[in-house]
Structure formats: C-alpha cells, structure tokens
Amino acid sequence: FFKDEATGTKSVSLTTTGLASGTGSLTVIGASPSTVTWSGTTSVIVGECATYTLTLKDTFGNTATNASSTALNLSGAGAGAFYTSNSCATATTTTTAAAGSPTALAYMRDYTAQTLTLSASGSGVSAGTLSVTTAVGPPASITLTGGSASAYSDGCSSAFTLTFYDAYGNLAPAQST
C-alpha cells in the first residue's frame, strides 16, 4: 500500500536482500472536493466588473478535480451582484465547475463603496471566502451648498461648501488642480 496526501507523480523503489530492486512511479490525484478557495483582486473601484477564480480543494489542500459538475452558490456581494460573464450584464447567484475541472469563474460588480465578504459553497463543499473592498471612484459631480446668492461690492459672501460625488453617488474625496 502507498499513501501520500500531496498530489503529483511519486517515485517508488523496493529493495530486499537477495532480490533485484524494483522502481516505478504512480500519480497521486486530489481527493473529492471539500472546500473552495477564491483568487482575484481584493480592491475594486465601484462600477468595475471584477473577475474571480474559484478553485475546488480536497481536505489536504490539494486542487481537487471533480468527477461531475459542481454548482457553487455565491453570496456576500452586498449592494452589488454576481454575474455570468465579464461584461457584468446578467446577474446570477451560482457558478459551476464543470466535470473534470477544478475551477469556476465568478464576476462581481458593486456600485456602493463598502467592505464585502464574498462566499462560495456547494453540496459537500464547505464555504470559501474572500474579503473585498469596493472603493469610491473619482469625482464625477459637485454640489454647491450654503453661502449667499449676493455679496456687497466691498465684501465676501458667506462660505460655500463643495461636495464631490463619484458616478454612482458615493461621496468622493476632493480633488485639487
């Protein structure tokens, strides 16, 4: 019998007194998927469509190739949503790792600046998570409030307040020029 928790090709050699030694190799493949890991950006500007790769892993942390397709339920997009492609046009709550493939893709877009915990899980596959921050975009509009509509020729008006917003209405930092 041979046991190894790490995947890959293994060399095996046998020796005993009085007999010729023997060598061979065998390939250790990943066990059944038990969890999922995320890879992709952890900082996204609001309105951008971000791509994530979900990889199935076995209990030993090896990449696990599934015998049949594995549906993964997606959650944690906050005010945003998951999508079926990198155009971020059709919303979804699932993605699938095809039979024989250890990976699936997920796409996420959010229009609100916030911190998210993206999660994916499936039947027999415990949740894997990724912390993502969606950051405010550059200023796209300004509002002017306060102050007075008129001032004396020898004086100043009262103070005005400028407020900057990104293209999605999130408060944006002031820009200097």
N, CA, C and O of each residue as an XYZ file, in Angstrom:
708
protein
N       0.841     -1.181      0.000
C       0.000      0.000      0.000
C       0.880      1.235      0.000
O       1.997      1.221      0.515
N       0.359      2.304     -0.586
C       1.083      3.566     -0.641
C       0.100      4.676     -0.290
O      -1.034      4.681     -0.768
N       0.537      5.623      0.550
C      -0.323      6.741      0.924
C       0.508      8.017      0.926
O       1.614      8.052      1.466
N      -0.037      9.062      0.316
C       0.597     10.382      0.322
C      -0.516     11.403      0.177
O      -1.404     11.235     -0.659
N      -0.482     12.462      0.980
C      -1.524     13.479      0.927
C      -1.239     14.563     -0.108
O      -2.129     15.353     -0.422
N      -0.031     14.621     -0.641
C       0.334     15.622     -1.645
C       0.181     15.030     -3.038
O       0.605     13.905     -3.298
N      -0.431     15.802     -3.929
C      -0.637     15.312     -5.296
C       0.650     15.386     -6.095
O       1.576     16.114     -5.738
N       0.700     14.630     -7.172
C       1.849     14.653     -8.074
C       2.345     13.247     -8.360
O       1.821     12.267     -7.831
N       3.366     13.163     -9.208
C       3.960     11.875     -9.557
C       4.993     11.510     -8.505
O       5.851     12.320     -8.154
N       4.905     10.305     -8.015
C       5.788      9.815     -6.947
C       6.610      8.648     -7.458
O       6.095      7.769     -8.149
N       7.885      8.642     -7.116
C       8.763      7.517     -7.450
C       8.766      6.542     -6.281
O       8.843      6.941     -5.119
N       8.680      5.269     -6.606
C       8.668      4.223     -5.584
C       9.764      3.229     -5.938
O       9.865      2.780     -7.080
N      10.576      2.891     -4.956
C      11.588      1.863     -5.201
C      11.531      0.841     -4.073
O      11.291      1.176     -2.913
N      11.755     -0.402     -4.445
C      11.709     -1.510     -3.491
C      13.039     -2.247     -3.547
O      13.571     -2.534     -4.620
N      13.549     -2.538     -2.391
C      14.778     -3.347     -2.316
C      14.618     -4.369     -1.196
O      13.961     -4.113     -0.187
N      15.220     -5.507     -1.393
C      15.241     -6.538     -0.362
C      16.487     -7.391     -0.601
O      16.994     -7.469     -1.720
N      16.951     -8.004      0.424
C      18.156     -8.816      0.328
C      17.912    -10.015     -0.577
O      16.919    -10.728     -0.434
N      18.823    -10.220     -1.497
C      18.778    -11.388     -2.357
C      17.948    -11.230     -3.613
O      17.939    -12.135     -4.447
N      17.252    -10.121     -3.783
C      16.444     -9.908     -4.973
C      16.860     -8.597     -5.646
O      17.404     -7.699     -5.004
N      16.597     -8.508     -6.927
C      16.869     -7.265     -7.641
C      15.889     -6.201     -7.158
O      14.735     -6.495     -6.847
N      16.368     -4.966     -7.100
C      15.476     -3.881     -6.681
C      14.529     -3.533     -7.822
O      14.810     -3.816     -8.986
N      13.433     -2.932     -7.484
C      12.447     -2.525     -8.480
C      12.054     -1.075     -8.252
O      12.013     -0.603     -7.116
N      11.772     -0.389     -9.317
C      11.331      1.004     -9.223
C      10.085      1.193    -10.070
O       9.803      0.413    -10.979
N       9.364      2.222     -9.758
C       8.163      2.559    -10.515
C       7.672      3.931    -10.104
O       8.256      4.580     -9.236
N       6.635      4.349    -10.710
C       6.050      5.640    -10.340
C       4.533      5.514    -10.323
O       3.946      4.656    -10.982
N       3.934      6.382     -9.559
C       2.479      6.449     -9.534
C       2.089      7.907     -9.362
O       2.863      8.724     -8.865
N       0.890      8.206     -9.780
C       0.403      9.573     -9.683
C      -0.656      9.653     -8.603
O      -1.649      8.926     -8.634
N      -0.438     10.545     -7.645
C      -1.407     10.788     -6.581
C      -2.290     11.937     -7.052
O      -1.793     13.029     -7.329
N      -3.588     11.699     -7.143
C      -4.521     12.738     -7.554
C      -5.286     13.248     -6.344
O      -5.377     12.558     -5.328
N      -5.834     14.447     -6.448
C      -6.583     15.028     -5.346
C      -7.811     14.205     -5.005
O      -8.398     13.543     -5.860
N      -8.182     14.262     -3.747
C      -9.394     13.584     -3.291
C     -10.614     14.398     -3.731
O     -10.468     15.387     -4.449
N     -11.784     13.999     -3.316
C     -13.010     14.704     -3.673
C     -12.982     16.134     -3.127
O     -12.390     16.385     -2.077
N     -13.617     17.066     -3.831
C     -13.652     18.450     -3.346
C     -14.335     18.548     -1.987
O     -15.369     17.924     -1.751
N     -13.739     19.342     -1.093
C     -14.356     19.545      0.216
C     -14.483     21.027      0.559
O     -15.243     21.389      1.457
N     -13.757     21.877     -0.138
C     -13.840     23.315      0.109
C     -13.506     24.051     -1.189
O     -13.125     23.438     -2.187
N     -13.655     25.350     -1.156
C     -13.358     26.174     -2.323
C     -12.526     27.372     -1.881
O     -12.747     27.922     -0.802
N     -11.572     27.774     -2.712
C     -10.777     28.969     -2.432
C     -11.026     30.002     -3.523
O     -11.364     29.650     -4.653
N     -10.861     31.269     -3.185
C     -11.040     32.386     -4.110
C      -9.686     32.968     -4.471
O      -8.784     33.015     -3.634
N      -9.540     33.409     -5.707
C      -8.389     34.226     -6.083
C      -8.882     35.327     -7.002
O      -9.777     35.127     -7.823
N      -8.279     36.484     -6.845
C      -8.674     37.660     -7.611
C      -8.419     38.898     -6.782
O      -7.927     38.812     -5.657
N      -8.750     40.037     -7.332
C      -8.469     41.302     -6.672
C      -9.269     41.456     -5.376
O     -10.408     40.998     -5.278
N      -8.662     42.099     -4.397
C      -9.350     42.356     -3.133
C      -9.716     43.833     -2.994
O     -10.268     44.241     -1.972
N      -9.412     44.633     -4.011
C      -9.766     46.051     -4.010
C     -10.321     46.412     -5.384
O      -9.630     46.285     -6.394
N     -11.567     46.861     -5.412
C     -12.271     47.151     -6.659
C     -12.820     48.573     -6.586
O     -13.323     48.992     -5.543
N     -12.727     49.309     -7.675
C     -13.367     50.619     -7.760
C     -14.839     50.391     -8.103
O     -15.155     49.564     -8.958
N     -15.742     51.124     -7.439
C     -17.166     50.940     -7.696
C     -17.439     51.036     -9.198
O     -16.861     51.862     -9.905
N     -18.330     50.171     -9.657
C     -18.709     50.152    -11.063
C     -17.862     49.243    -11.936
O     -18.262     48.933    -13.058
N     -16.683     48.799    -11.448
C     -15.846     47.889    -12.227
C     -16.371     46.462    -12.101
O     -16.930     46.082    -11.073
N     -16.182     45.682    -13.156
C     -16.563     44.270    -13.139
C     -15.301     43.460    -12.809
O     -14.368     43.406    -13.611
N     -15.276     42.837    -11.636
C     -14.104     42.086    -11.180
C     -14.289     40.596    -11.458
O     -15.388     40.057    -11.327
N     -13.188     39.939    -11.844
C     -13.202     38.500    -12.139
C     -12.522     37.735    -11.007
O     -11.461     38.133    -10.525
N     -13.142     36.637    -10.590
C     -12.598     35.782     -9.534
C     -12.560     34.336    -10.011
O     -13.461     33.872    -10.710
N     -11.503     33.635     -9.619
C     -11.381     32.200     -9.895
C     -11.644     31.450     -8.607
O     -11.019     31.722     -7.582
N     -12.567     30.507     -8.660
C     -12.876     29.654     -7.520
C     -12.261     28.292     -7.797
O     -12.523     27.691     -8.839
N     -11.442     27.802     -6.869
C     -10.740     26.534     -7.053
C     -11.192     25.536     -5.998
O     -11.162     25.826     -4.801
N     -11.609     24.359     -6.451
C     -12.011     23.294     -5.542
C     -10.766     22.662     -4.924
O      -9.783     22.406     -5.619
N     -10.816     22.414     -3.615
C      -9.696     21.809     -2.886
C     -10.196     20.600     -2.098
O     -11.345     20.557     -1.659
N      -9.296     19.606     -1.927
C      -9.645     18.459     -1.082
C      -9.286     18.770      0.365
O      -8.801     19.862      0.660
N      -9.518     17.827      1.267
C      -9.268     18.062      2.696
C      -7.794     18.277      3.017
O      -7.465     18.757      4.102
N      -6.897     17.928      2.090
C      -5.467     18.097      2.310
C      -4.936     19.380      1.673
O      -3.739     19.656      1.740
N      -5.827     20.170      1.053
C      -5.416     21.414      0.419
C      -4.967     21.266     -1.023
O      -4.508     22.230     -1.635
N      -5.095     20.067     -1.570
C      -4.739     19.842     -2.971
C      -5.879     20.292     -3.879
O      -7.044     20.260     -3.483
N      -5.540     20.711     -5.094
C      -6.563     21.004     -6.084
C      -7.316     19.717     -6.371
O      -6.702     18.679     -6.621
N      -8.644     19.777     -6.337
C      -9.485     18.587     -6.474
C     -10.255     18.644     -7.788
O     -11.037     19.566     -8.020
N     -10.032     17.671     -8.629
C     -10.798     17.575     -9.870
C     -12.059     16.775     -9.582
O     -11.996     15.644     -9.101
N     -13.185     17.367     -9.878
C     -14.462     16.728     -9.592
C     -14.901     15.808    -10.725
O     -14.684     16.110    -11.899
N     -15.518     14.686    -10.368
C     -15.979     13.714    -11.369
C     -17.213     14.216    -12.113
O     -17.406     13.900    -13.287
N     -18.041     14.992    -11.433
C     -19.226     15.570    -12.078
C     -19.212     17.073    -11.823
O     -18.446     17.556    -10.989
N     -20.046     17.805    -12.531
C     -20.050     19.252    -12.346
C     -20.446     19.599    -10.916
O     -21.243     18.901    -10.288
N     -19.875     20.692    -10.414
C     -20.133     21.133     -9.047
C     -20.691     22.544     -9.084
O     -19.990     23.487     -9.453
N     -21.959     22.688     -8.700
C     -22.588     24.010     -8.623
C     -22.166     24.680     -7.333
O     -22.168     24.058     -6.271
N     -21.806     25.946     -7.425
C     -21.398     26.721     -6.263
C     -22.346     27.901     -6.090
O     -22.599     28.655     -7.030
N     -22.863     28.047     -4.884
C     -23.751     29.159     -4.545
C     -22.909     30.354     -4.130
O     -22.020     30.227     -3.289
N     -23.184     31.511     -4.713
C     -22.419     32.726     -4.458
C     -23.217     33.657     -3.553
O     -24.428     33.801     -3.719
N     -22.539     34.291     -2.597
C     -23.196     35.257     -1.721
C     -22.177     36.273     -1.229
O     -20.971     36.101     -1.401
N     -22.687     37.336     -0.613
C     -21.815     38.330      0.003
C     -21.493     39.535     -0.852
O     -20.588     40.298     -0.515
N     -22.210     39.733     -1.953
C     -21.927     40.875     -2.833
C     -22.500     42.182     -2.304
O     -22.371     43.218     -2.957
N     -23.127     42.152     -1.139
C     -23.654     43.376     -0.539
C     -24.657     44.053     -1.448
O     -25.596     43.413     -1.922
N     -24.471     45.344     -1.700
C     -25.362     46.096     -2.586
C     -25.089     45.768     -4.052
O     -25.839     46.186     -4.933
N     -24.013     45.017     -4.314
C     -23.662     44.624     -5.676
C     -24.291     43.301     -6.045
O     -25.242     42.850     -5.408
N     -23.747     42.677     -7.089
C     -24.276     41.391     -7.550
C     -23.184     40.592     -8.239
O     -22.158     41.137     -8.646
N     -23.419     39.286     -8.365
C     -22.565     38.408     -9.155
C     -23.164     38.314    -10.553
O     -24.366     38.502    -10.741
N     -22.299     38.017    -11.542
C     -22.732     37.982    -12.933
C     -22.185     36.744    -13.638
O     -21.263     36.090    -13.153
N     -22.780     36.438    -14.803
C     -22.425     35.234    -15.552
C     -21.210     35.409    -16.452
O     -20.639     34.416    -16.905
N     -20.795     36.657    -16.725
C     -19.643     36.879    -17.606
C     -18.938     38.172    -17.228
O     -19.410     38.923    -16.375
N     -17.801     38.423    -17.873
C     -17.017     39.617    -17.548
C     -17.605     40.909    -18.116
O     -16.999     41.971    -17.977
N     -18.762     40.835    -18.745
C     -19.463     42.057    -19.145
C     -20.365     42.549    -18.006
O     -20.887     43.663    -18.052
N     -20.537     41.707    -16.991
C     -21.395     42.025    -15.835
C     -22.761     42.525    -16.292
O     -23.230     43.569    -15.839
N     -23.397     41.774    -17.193
C     -24.704     42.164    -17.726
C     -25.840     41.319    -17.164
O     -26.931     41.842    -16.940
N     -25.614     40.020    -16.929
C     -26.677     39.123    -16.465
C     -26.353     38.636    -15.054
O     -25.370     37.926    -14.842
N     -27.185     39.024    -14.098
C     -26.943     38.663    -12.697
C     -27.195     37.170    -12.464
O     -28.001     36.543    -13.150
N     -26.481     36.622    -11.475
C     -26.627     35.212    -11.105
C     -26.295     35.047     -9.626
O     -25.717     35.939     -9.005
N     -26.663     33.906     -9.075
C     -26.278     33.571     -7.699
C     -25.490     32.269     -7.653
O     -25.179     31.767     -6.572
N     -25.161     31.714     -8.832
C     -24.401     30.462     -8.881
C     -23.357     30.508     -9.990
O     -23.438     31.309    -10.921
N     -22.381     29.628     -9.857
C     -21.422     29.355    -10.920
C     -21.119     27.867    -10.840
O     -21.419     27.231     -9.829
N     -20.528     27.301    -11.892
C     -20.317     25.849    -11.919
C     -18.900     25.497    -12.341
O     -18.370     26.041    -13.310
N     -18.294     24.572    -11.593
C     -17.040     23.946    -12.012
C     -17.448     22.725    -12.829
O     -18.070     21.805    -12.299
N     -17.108     22.711    -14.097
C     -17.508     21.620    -14.990
C     -16.852     20.309    -14.558
O     -15.825     20.316    -13.879
N     -17.443     19.201    -14.951
C     -16.883     17.879    -14.655
C     -15.450     17.819    -15.162
O     -15.176     18.199    -16.300
N     -14.546     17.349    -14.330
C     -13.140     17.240    -14.700
C     -12.352     18.520    -14.534
O     -11.140     18.519    -14.749
N     -12.996     19.610    -14.160
C     -12.316     20.896    -13.976
C     -12.327     21.289    -12.503
O     -13.362     21.173    -11.848
N     -11.210     21.745    -11.976
C     -11.176     22.145    -10.569
C     -11.578     23.609    -10.344
O     -11.594     24.073     -9.203
N     -11.906     24.345    -11.425
C     -12.162     25.775    -11.253
C     -13.491     26.222    -11.867
O     -14.051     25.582    -12.757
N     -13.960     27.345    -11.345
C     -15.128     28.042    -11.879
C     -14.810     29.529    -11.806
O     -13.964     29.948    -11.016
N     -15.482     30.321    -12.622
C     -15.291     31.764    -12.597
C     -16.520     32.454    -12.009
O     -17.651     32.003    -12.190
N     -16.275     33.554    -11.305
C     -17.350     34.398    -10.782
C     -16.989     35.841    -11.103
O     -15.821     36.228    -11.065
N     -18.001     36.624    -11.417
C     -17.809     38.044    -11.749
C     -18.684     38.850    -10.809
O     -19.824     38.473    -10.537
N     -18.145     39.980    -10.302
C     -18.881     40.775     -9.326
C     -18.732     42.253     -9.658
O     -17.654     42.723    -10.019
N     -19.850     42.977     -9.527
C     -19.842     44.433     -9.687
C     -20.652     45.014     -8.541
O     -21.690     44.476     -8.155
N     -20.154     46.130     -8.003
C     -20.827     46.814     -6.905
C     -20.765     48.308     -7.181
O     -19.737     48.817     -7.627
N     -21.856     49.008     -6.921
C     -21.906     50.449     -7.146
C     -21.836     51.245     -5.850
O     -21.938     52.472     -5.866
N     -21.662     50.550     -4.724
C     -21.590     51.194     -3.425
C     -20.227     50.915     -2.795
O     -19.777     49.769     -2.775
N     -19.574     51.945     -2.286
C     -18.296     51.760     -1.601
C     -18.558     51.055     -0.271
O     -19.299     51.563      0.570
N     -17.942     49.875     -0.084
C     -18.160     49.084      1.124
C     -17.150     47.947      1.200
O     -16.430     47.677      0.239
N     -17.105     47.283      2.351
C     -16.274     46.091      2.518
C     -17.187     44.874      2.467
O     -18.227     44.838      3.126
N     -16.791     43.877      1.679
C     -17.612     42.688      1.448
C     -16.856     41.428      1.854
O     -15.626     41.419      1.885
N     -17.586     40.377      2.162
C     -17.012     39.044      2.316
C     -17.714     38.154      1.298
O     -18.836     37.697      1.516
N     -17.026     37.917      0.173
C     -17.582     37.062     -0.874
C     -17.487     35.613     -0.408
O     -16.504     35.223      0.221
N     -18.510     34.818     -0.717
C     -18.558     33.429     -0.258
C     -19.067     32.523     -1.371
O     -19.927     32.914     -2.160
N     -18.528     31.309     -1.426
C     -18.995     30.288     -2.364
C     -19.014     28.953     -1.647
O     -18.079     28.614     -0.921
N     -20.091     28.190     -1.854
C     -20.201     26.855     -1.266
C     -21.130     26.026     -2.144
O     -21.877     26.564     -2.962
N     -21.072     24.725     -1.965
C     -21.925     23.831     -2.749
C     -22.214     22.568     -1.982
O     -21.802     22.429     -0.831
N     -22.910     21.653     -2.598
C     -23.239     20.381     -1.971
C     -21.951     19.621     -1.667
O     -21.218     19.252     -2.584
N     -21.676     19.387     -0.403
C     -20.466     18.686      0.013
C     -19.215     19.544     -0.029
O     -18.122     19.051      0.251
N     -19.349     20.809     -0.369
C     -18.206     21.719     -0.474
C     -18.438     22.878      0.499
O     -19.342     23.691      0.310
N     -17.606     22.938      1.544
C     -17.782     23.996      2.537
C     -17.363     25.343      1.967
O     -16.597     25.427      1.007
N     -17.885     26.387      2.582
C     -17.708     27.749      2.072
C     -16.258     28.197      2.115
O     -15.520     27.937      3.066
N     -15.885     28.879      1.047
C     -14.627     29.602      0.987
C     -14.970     31.066      0.848
O     -15.948     31.412      0.186
N     -14.170     31.952      1.471
C     -14.495     33.374      1.456
C     -13.301     34.221      1.025
O     -12.152     33.781      1.064
N     -13.607     35.435      0.618
C     -12.586     36.424      0.260
C     -13.102     37.788      0.671
O     -14.226     38.157      0.329
N     -12.287     38.546      1.409
C     -12.646     39.904      1.804
C     -12.282     40.857      0.670
O     -11.148     40.858      0.190
N     -13.254     41.668      0.245
C     -13.069     42.593     -0.877
C     -13.569     43.969     -0.456
O     -14.614     44.098      0.182
N     -12.811     44.987     -0.820
C     -13.225     46.362     -0.578
C     -13.566     47.020     -1.899
O     -12.755     47.032     -2.825
N     -14.777     47.570     -1.984
C     -15.137     48.365     -3.156
C     -14.926     49.820     -2.759
O     -15.550     50.317     -1.822
N     -14.043     50.491     -3.480
C     -13.646     51.856     -3.153
C     -14.350     52.855     -4.060
O     -14.683     52.557     -5.207
N     -14.564     54.031     -3.522
C     -15.211     55.106     -4.268
C     -14.386     55.469     -5.506
O     -13.156     55.424     -5.488
N     -15.079     55.822     -6.559
C     -14.424     56.219     -7.802
C     -14.041     57.696     -7.772
O     -14.269     58.375     -6.771
N     -13.467     58.191     -8.851
C     -13.079     59.604     -8.915
C     -14.314     60.501     -8.962
O     -15.386     60.051     -9.367
N     -14.178     61.759     -8.555
C     -15.323     62.669     -8.592
C     -15.908     62.794    -10.002
O     -15.181     62.916    -10.988
N     -17.228     62.762    -10.066
C     -17.919     62.921    -11.343
C     -18.890     64.097    -11.296
O     -19.306     64.610    -12.335
N     -19.251     64.522    -10.077
C     -20.144     65.678     -9.946
C     -19.830     66.416     -8.649
O     -19.226     65.874     -7.723
N     -20.262     67.670     -8.621
C     -20.039     68.524     -7.452
C     -21.352     69.214     -7.114
O     -22.082     69.644     -8.007
N     -21.654     69.319     -5.818
C     -22.777     70.148     -5.401
C     -22.228     71.317     -4.600
O     -21.232     71.195     -3.887
N     -22.886     72.423     -4.733
C     -22.508     73.661     -4.054
C     -23.643     74.015     -3.122
O     -24.777     74.192     -3.567
N     -23.360     74.121     -1.831
C     -24.395     74.453     -0.851
C     -23.907     75.558      0.057
O     -22.714     75.856      0.116
N     -24.852     76.164      0.769
C     -24.528     77.226      1.710
C     -24.276     78.533      1.003
O     -24.664     78.718     -0.151
N     -23.621     79.442      1.705
C     -23.292     80.737      1.110
C     -24.527     81.566      0.848
O     -25.647     81.158      1.156
N     -24.315     82.703      0.290
C     -25.438     83.569     -0.062
C     -25.368     83.892     -1.541
O     -24.297     83.848     -2.148
N     -26.486     84.209     -2.103
C     -26.574     84.471     -3.538
C     -26.041     85.844     -3.911
O     -25.825     86.123     -5.090
N     -25.827     86.700     -2.931
C     -25.308     88.039     -3.240
C     -24.297     88.457     -2.197
O     -24.275     87.919     -1.090
N     -23.465     89.411     -2.547
C     -22.457     89.942     -1.624
C     -22.271     91.420     -1.947
O     -22.466     91.834     -3.090
N     -21.895     92.212     -0.954
C     -21.610     93.627     -1.182
C     -20.316     93.741     -1.967
O     -19.439     92.880     -1.885
N     -20.213     94.836     -2.741
C     -19.030     95.006     -3.589
C     -17.742     95.132     -2.787
O     -16.659     94.897     -3.322
N     -17.842     95.494     -1.523
C     -16.621     95.630     -0.714
C     -16.454     94.477      0.271
O     -15.699     94.599      1.236
N     -17.144     93.360      0.044
C     -17.048     92.246      0.981
C     -17.168     90.904      0.289
O     -17.231     90.818     -0.937
N     -17.197     89.879      1.085
C     -17.296     88.497      0.595
C     -18.649     87.923      0.972
O     -19.288     88.360      1.929
N     -19.056     86.965      0.219
C     -20.275     86.241      0.574
C     -19.956     85.321      1.751
O     -18.799     85.178      2.144
N     -20.974     84.714      2.295
C     -20.717     83.706      3.327
C     -20.145     82.455      2.650
O     -20.202     82.322      1.427
N     -19.606     81.560      3.439
C     -18.895     80.384      2.906
C     -19.822     79.431      2.165
O     -20.984     79.255      2.532
N     -19.286     78.823      1.120
C     -19.967     77.782      0.374
C     -19.312     76.444      0.701
O     -18.149     76.402      1.102
N     -20.045     75.366      0.533
C     -19.499     74.030      0.716
C     -19.584     73.293     -0.612
O     -20.646     73.231     -1.231
N     -18.460     72.738     -1.043
C     -18.416     71.907     -2.241
C     -18.397     70.452     -1.799
O     -17.592     70.071     -0.949
N     -19.283     69.631     -2.374
C     -19.305     68.207     -2.076
C     -19.123     67.443     -3.377
O     -19.815     67.704     -4.362
N     -18.190     66.498     -3.377
C     -17.858     65.727     -4.568
C     -18.489     64.336     -4.486
O     -18.512     63.714     -3.424
N     -19.004     63.854     -5.634
C     -19.604     62.523     -5.715
C     -19.025     61.775     -6.914
O     -18.695     62.379     -7.935
N     -18.905     60.450     -6.776
C     -18.477     59.659     -7.933
C     -19.677     59.432     -8.852
O     -20.768     59.929     -8.576
N     -19.487     58.694     -9.931
C     -20.540     58.488    -10.925
C     -21.759     57.747    -10.374
O     -22.819     57.755    -11.000
N     -21.619     57.103     -9.203
C     -22.709     56.304     -8.645
C     -23.290     56.924     -7.379
O     -24.049     56.273     -6.661
N     -22.935     58.182     -7.101
C     -23.499     58.891     -5.961
C     -22.786     58.678     -4.646
O     -23.274     59.116     -3.604
N     -21.636     58.014     -4.668
C     -20.853     57.850     -3.445
C     -20.049     59.112     -3.192
O     -19.523     59.713     -4.129
N     -19.950     59.521     -1.930
C     -19.151     60.663     -1.560
C     -17.709     60.425     -1.973
O     -17.108     59.431     -1.567
N     -17.144     61.322     -2.774
C     -15.787     61.140     -3.303
C     -14.848     62.151     -2.661
O     -15.284     63.233     -2.269
N     -13.567     61.816     -2.546
C     -12.621     62.767     -1.975
C     -12.426     63.964     -2.905
O     -12.483     63.838     -4.128
N     -12.195     65.129     -2.293
C     -11.965     66.337     -3.074
C     -10.683     66.196     -3.900
O      -9.710     65.584     -3.458
N     -10.699     66.758     -5.076
C      -9.536     66.706     -5.967
C      -8.968     68.116     -6.086
O      -9.716     69.088     -6.198
N      -7.652     68.221     -6.061
C      -7.042     69.536     -6.253
C      -6.475     69.625     -7.657
O      -6.022     68.625     -8.213
N      -6.498     70.813     -8.229
C      -5.930     71.009     -9.563
C      -5.025     72.210     -9.577
O      -4.452     72.540    -10.615
